[in-house]
Amino acid sequence: MKPTLSFVLQLPPSTAYAKLESVVENLLKGVCMMLDSGKVKFSLFMDGPTLEVAAKVPRPLMFGKLRRAIEDGSLELLGGGYYDPMLPLFPTELQSMQLKKHGKLLWKYFGIEPSGYFNSSMVWEMEMTELLEKHRFEYALVQEASLQDALGRTTPVSGWYTVEDKGSLMRVVPVSQKLSEAISNDDFQWEQIAEPYCRGGKAAVVGLNIPPQPGDIIPFFERLIEFVEMNEISTKTVASAVTEQNAEGRVSFLLSSGRKIGLPAAAKTCRELLIRRPEVNLLHKMLLAQFRRAAALLKGRERDDFFEMLLPAMSPIYYRDLQDSEGMRTPMVRWWGNRFLLQAANRLTDLVSFDGIRLDIADFMLEGYKSIWAENHSYSFLLNYRDGGILNILNAKDAENSVLGAWRDDGNPAVGFLDFMIPNVELKAEKLDQILSDREGMLSAAYDYQVKRHDAGTDIALLSDQHLVHGGQTFAIHAEKNFELSSTGSQFSVEYKLTNNSPETIKGFFGTLLDTGLLACGHTDRDILIDGVPLKFNFRDPLIFPDACSLEIADKTTTSRIELVFEKKASVLVSPIFGASAQAAPEALQGIRVFPFWKMNLASESEFSVLMTVKISKR
């Protein structure tokens, strides 16, 4: 007896496509080919942007064909989030908005309420049971591996089970990973693999990804039709299979970290991404901070409209540890995500009539201790005074870009104004670059802070006693680090005063590091200027420029511009930040490291001071 299969077809998140119109037109042609064959019944998920574009494709008869196929049971359209987000990462109100917005499109274009919930990342947590029941879903597709884990089995799992949480019930239907891979890879043993899934007349659910390139979509549907016809396979939509089959049992607890998001197989929840990748975590916390602020300050339509602006930043590509435009390892993806959030931030500024300087001292990162959020009309930053007075975030609001957007393969976050004391040795660019990458000699002790407001702006004064092993000796340094913010300008100043509280003289170099993500999306030989003159930099090898009065980086792609102006002439290290890539090149540019530094000879009880001005603007 031939197996019965339920095909679930889906496109990856649509925000990854540069030419969505061509993708959607070929997708609709392929779907109509399947329906015209009369051989295949299947379930299909299209996220919100895909549905919106599909409605604009100049082929009105196609939608009529899809509606008739839905009515006769040949086609099932699955529901989910508008941007296909990993729902457990976000507040309940945003989760509901995603589901409602997608559901409204299915009702508008096809007159249906979806019975099945689908998420391309296959993330599941028990709290979703109540949410999905509230939105009238009857079943949810989940990873087979998560059900195997819940049931304590390693053998194939098919059919459907029930989960219960806080009085809410949901049917969960496993998607067979092994069988899906076998059919996707044209494995001739697929039938033997399918046999245990289909025992007792059950339908095995097969998940297939529709190719992202327009030219590959029609051949994909042709091969699938040929596969069904040649093997005389019986097919059903998932909804039909659930209706016709009885429950296989109940599950007391179900948890899935998802698939294709860059987590190891042993991961239990998608939240591990927030711990493993600081770039993902920072974007996530920026979204949450804007959500909380808007929830506190806005009401009614303004509140809903603002929350709508946050929805694109919930797309799964911004929460995946993947490259090649599928996740946050790609500089352009990081830029997209930050741009969505900064557009929302600028809108919130207008809605609350904000002017001047706003300081918010709160647990921004949700790690149990406070940081300082500061912003004016031109820039915003997050100051972490506990870990050396560094900036974890520096946003150019006009350019709608995160300046500190580099990606570090070692899992450490990109930083701004991380300070170092380097021994008094001959420094070559490669050696200094390695010292900074290894974080040797950094001044990382916690600071106390004081906020001083005055007519021209606000100062954030940081005070600390730093203890440093330098040249084989231990030194005590009293450090004052002052951020001077202007309430009207697009610049701020950073001033240092270092006092040697040790009996011995300190000889060496003092400098501060910025891991910028600028120029990672594209660069020219005139993008970096020293004292107004283009720097001859090959974007492969680090170099040191001596006696600089200013450094400017102008990013053409993101339209961001940052300029550092030094009160005392500084030597400046400029070096590329590379990250591993699956592309042909072994390394991909992830940003530009900038390290201005000064030589110092600091006798006991003497003071060393330096001041720099930071100008943030749109190119």
Secondary structure, 3 states (H helix, E strand, C coil): CCCEEEEEEECCCHHHCCCHHHHHHHHHHHHHHHHHHCCCCEEEECCHHHHHHHCCCCCHHHHHHHHHHHHCCCEEECECCCCCCCHHHCCHHHHHHHHHHHHHHHHHHHCCCCCEECCCCCCECCCHHHHHHHCCCCEEEEEHHHHHHHHCCCCCCCCCEEEEECCEEEEEEEECHHHHHHHHCCCCCHHHHHHHHCHHHCEEEEEEECCCCHHHHHHHHHHHHHHHHHCCCEECCHHHHHHHCCCCEEECCCCECCCCCCCCCCCCCCCHHHHHCHHHHHHHHHHHHHHHHHHHHCCHHHHHHHHHHHHHHHCHHHHCCCCCCCCCCCHHHHHHHHHHHHHHHHHHHHHCCCCCCEEEEECCCCCCCCEEEEECCCEEEEEEHHHCCEEEEEEECCCCEECCCCCCCCCCCCCEEEEEEEECCCCCHHHHHHHHHCCCCECCCCCEEEEEEECCEEEEEEEEEEEEEECCEEEEEEEEEEEEEECCCCEEEEEEEEEECCCCCEEEEEEEEEEECCCCCCCCCCCEEECCEECCCCCCCCEEEEEEEEEEEEECCCCEEEEEEEEEEEEEEEEEEEEECCCCCCEEEEEEEEEEEEEEEECCCCEEEEEEEEEEEEC
